[in-house]
Amino acid sequence: MVINGQNFHAIWVDNNKKDIVRVIDQQKLPFEFAIKNLVTFNDAFSAIKDMTVRGAPLIGVTAAYGLYLAMLSTTCKGAELQLFITAKCNEMEQARPTAVNLSYAITRIKSVLEGIDNVERAREIVLREADLIKQQEIDYCEAIGIAGLTLIEEISRKKKRKPVNILTHCNAGWLACVDWGTALAPIYKAHKKGIAVHVWVDETRPRNQGSKLTAFELMHEGVPHTVIPDNTGGHLMQHGMVDLVLVGSDRTTRTGDVCNKIGTYLKALAAFDNRIPFYVALPSSSIDFEIENGFTNIPIEQRNANEVSHIEGKEGKVQLVPNGCKVANYGFDVTPARLVTGLITEKGICPATKEGISALFSI
């Protein structure tokens, strides 16, 4: 997508120095646009852990390139190389627990390296596979945009071309997904087609991915938007100011339960009560086909209390709570499938049901 007139991906390998992986440092947005170099496995692991990169698809891609960087650091061969690969895959899987794309990418890398005993060959294979995973996520997200565009077009026709008001939570744009995004991809497609859209952007406390990242993206793409406090969505829905809710997903079960940034469940409840369509946009790499119950089987990350007790802005970090105050910081919640109008995937739109998902993905 476009930043200051220049096209960017959220992650890429340097064309001239293949031992450097570059990422957009999302910790510094929106006040500074900075590129960070990843040159070691630990750099990639830390980038995921500290949310220099975030968003389920991008986490997976970063993990894949992190394993490529690991291959560059070793001279192991034979059985020792396989032990090294297994160790690094297991270590990378601990970076963050909730997004299924992490284990998806690691599993793919581990599979293509199975039986490889030559490190030079391993480096070639893992780089090629990481590139394929990256391109797949880009292709999937653009396909999600095309599928979701039909929903916006239909609403636009019913409103006689008046702006379609879309509410989104967290950041499910290209910064989270290498390019295009998931929930934002249909919005970008609609905007590029000339359809009038307006986006209500939840600030998404405690890290403010909405007010910092989604607003940053929409501003540079020229999409009309308004940042709102997280608790405003229900009020807007009650007063007919929201036509559609679009969110992403870090992990969705084979039965349609959706795990996404904390606060998503409350938006789904408000949308259900006000009969507003609530769609989840996600690539198949974010579907965990192994689990059925999102409430018992999806690990919910609990993050540092400082993210809640303090707020970070352009001038630095400011404390919000009394000294010694106990804080809980759950990173995600699970929206039950019954509240989800449908899933927007690279293969089209389906009901958030076991049958709908199975039919779309032939499982």
N, C-alpha and C positions, 0 to 999 in steps of 0.2 A: 504494500500500500504506500501512500504518499506522505512524506514528511518534508515540508519546505520545498515542495516541487520535485523531490527525488524519491524514486521507488526504493523501498526497503523490505527485507524479510526480518523477522525477529531473531533469526539465527542463520549463520552461513560460515562456510570454510573460506578462509582467505585465498583468493585465486593465486597469489604469488608465494604464499607461505602456507603450504598444506598442513603444517603442524600447529596452526593457530585457528581456533574456532572463535568467531566473533558473535557477540550478542548485544542487543540493546539493553542497557542497564535500567531495568524498570524501577529500581529503588530511587532513581534520581528524577524520574518523570513526575510531574509535567514541567518542572522548573528548569531542568537541564537535560538536553538530549545528548547522551554519552554512550559510546561504544566500549564494551569491556572485552578484553582478550582472555580466552580460556586456553591455557597451554598444558595443563595437567589434568589427570583424572580428578584430583582433589578440587581443582578449580571448578570443574563441571558439577561435582557433588555439592560443593558449597553454594554455587549459583542457584541450584534447585532448592537447597535447604533454606537459604536466607532470602529467597524470593527475588533474587536478581532477575531470574526468569520465573514465570508462573503461568498457570493455565494448563489444563490437562494435556492437550496435544503437544504444546511446547515442552513440557516437562519430559514427555516421552522422547521427543527428538533430541533434547539436550542430553538425556541419559545415553542415547545411542552414540552421539558424538563423544561423550565422556568416555565410553568404552573404547572408542577409536583412539583417544588420547592415551588411554591406559596401554594399548598395544604399542604405541610409539615409545613408551617408557621402559619396555622390557626386552630382554634378550633371551628369555626362556625359550626352550624348544622341547619337542616331544611331549612326554607325559607331564612334565613340569609346566608347559604352556597351558595345557588343559586345566591343570589345577589353578593356575594364575587366572585364567578366564572365569572359572567358576567362582573364585574368591571375589573378583572384581564385580561380577554380576550380582552376587549376594550382597556385597557392600553397597552397590548403587541402589539396590532395592530398598534400602533403609532411609534413603534421602527424604522421602515424604510418603505417608502411608495411604492417603485416600484416593488419589487419582489413579485409575486403573491403567492409563496409558503408560505409566512408568513400567509396570511389570510386562505390559504388552510389548514394548520396545525391547526390553531386556531379554525377554523370551525369544524374540526374533533374532537378536544378535547372537545369543547363546546357541541357537539352533544352527545358524549358518557357519558357526565356528566349530561345531562338533567334529571331532576327529582331525582337525587341522593341527599339524605339529611343526609348521614352519612359520616363524613370526612375521617374515616379510609378506608371505601369502595371507596371513591373518589380518595384517594391516590393510591390505588391498580389499579383502572381503568385507571387513567391518565398515570401512569407509563407504564402499559401494552400497551396503545395506542401510547405513545411516542416511545416505543421500536418498535412497528409495523410500525410506520411512518419512523423511521430510517432504518429498514430492507427493507422496500419497496423502499426507495430511492437508497439503495445499489443495490438491485435486478434490478431496472429500469436502473441504470447506466451501470451495466454489460450487460444487454440486449441491450442497446444503443451501447455499444462497439462491440457486436457481429454483430449487424445490420450494423454499419458503417464500420466494417472490410471489408465487401464485396466491398465497394467503393475503398478502398486502394488496395485490392487484384487485382481488375480489372485494375487499373492504373499501378500497378507493372508488370502485365503480358504484357501490352502494351509497357512498357518501357524496356521490356526484363530483368527484375529483377534489373534494376538500381534503386538507391534510389528514393523514392517518396517524393517530397518536399511539405510539408504541412505548410501553414501559419495559425497561430491562434492569437487571440486577447484576452487580459485580462487573467484571470485564470479560466478555466472551467475544472479543474482537480479534484483529490480526495479531496484536501483541501477545495474545494468549495461544495463538494457533499457527504461528509462522506467517500466514497470509490469510486474508479474507475474514477469518473468524467463524464462529458458529452462529450465535444469536444475532450478531451484527451483520453477517453475510447477506441475509435477505434484505436488510435495510440498505446496505451499500448497493446491492443490485437494483433495488427500487429507485434509489436516488440517482444512480447513473442512467436509469431509464426515463427519468423526468417525472416520476411519481412524487407527489408532495407528501413528505413524511416529517414527523416531529417526534423526537425521542425524549421521554422522561428518564433521566439518568439517576438511579439510586446512588447516593454517595457511597454506600456499602461499607459501613463501619465494621471492624475497627481500622482496617488498613486503607479504606477509601479508594478501592480500585475503580469504583465508578466515577467519582469526582476527579480523580487524578488521571486514570488511564482511558476509560471510555470517553470522557469528555475531551481528552487530548486527541484521541483518534477522530472523533466526530468533527471536532473543530478543524483539523487539517484536511478532512475530506469534504468540508463544507456542508455537513448535514445539520439542519436545525435541531437544537436540543436545549434542554433545561435541566440543570442539576437540582435534585430535591433531597431533603432528608429522608432517611430510610422509612420513617413511619408515615410518610405522606401518601404513599400509593393508594391505600384504602380510601382515603378522602377523595382523591381524584377519580377513582372508580365509581364511588357513590354519586358523583356529580357528572357522570358521562364524559369524562375527560380522558379516558383510556379506551382504545379500541382493541388492543391486542397486547398480551404479555409475551415476551420472548426472552428466554434465559438459556444458559448453557448447562453443561453437566460434567462433573468430574468422574462420576461412575454411575451407570444405570444398570439395574438388574435385568435379567432376561424376562421378568414379569412386568417391568415398566416403572418400578420405584426409582426415583431420581435423587441422587446425592449431588448437591451443589452448594455454593457458598451460603454460609449461615444467613438466614433471613428469607431464603427462597420459599420455604414452606409457608411463611406468613403471607407472602404475595399470592401464592396459590390459593390459600384459604379466602383471601379477599376477592380474588378473581372469580372463584367458584360462587361465592355469595352474591356477586354482582353480575353473574352470567357473562363473564368476559372470557374469551378463549385464552387458554394458557398453554403455550407450546414450548417444548424443550428441543433445542437444536444441538445435535451431537453427531460426531462421526462414529462408525461402528467400533473404532478402536477405544471408545469410551464406554462401550457396553460390556459388562462382565457377564458372559454367557454361562458362567459356572454357578452363579448364585441366584436365588429367587427372592429372598427376604432382605430388603435393604436395611431394615431396622436392626437385625441381628447379625448380619454378615458383612456390613461395610464398616471398616474402622474409621472413626471420626477423629481427625487430628485435633489435639489440644495444643494451642500455641502459647507463646510467651505472654505473661500477664502484662508486660510493658506495652503491648500493642493496644490494650484497652485502657490502661491507667494513664497513658500518655497519647498525645496526638502530634503528628509530625507535619509541619508546613514549610513554607518557603524560608522562614526565619529559624527553623530548627524544631526541636521537640519540646512540648509543654506538658507538664503534669496536670491531670484532670481530677484525680481523686485524693482523698486525705492520705497522709503517710500511714503505712501499715494496713491499708484497706485490702481485704481479700478480693481477688479478681478471678473470674472464670473466663476462659477464652476458647470456646469451641469454634473450630474453623468452618464446619459444614453442618448441614442438616439434611434430612431425607424427606422428600415430598412423596406421599403415597400415590401410586399409579391412578387411583380413582379421581384425583384432582387434576390430572394432566390430560388436556384435550387431545394431544397427539405429539408424536416424536418426529422431528424433521431430520432426516439422515441423508447420506449421500445416495441412497437408493430410493429416496422418496419419503413420503409422509405415511406414518402408520399409527394405529391406536397404541396407547401405552398399555398393552396387554401382552401376555405370553404368546397368545395366538397371533397377534399383530406382528410382533417382532419375529416370531418363528417363520411366518409366511414371507416376510420381507427378506429375511436372511437365510431362508431354506435350512433351518436347523431342526 
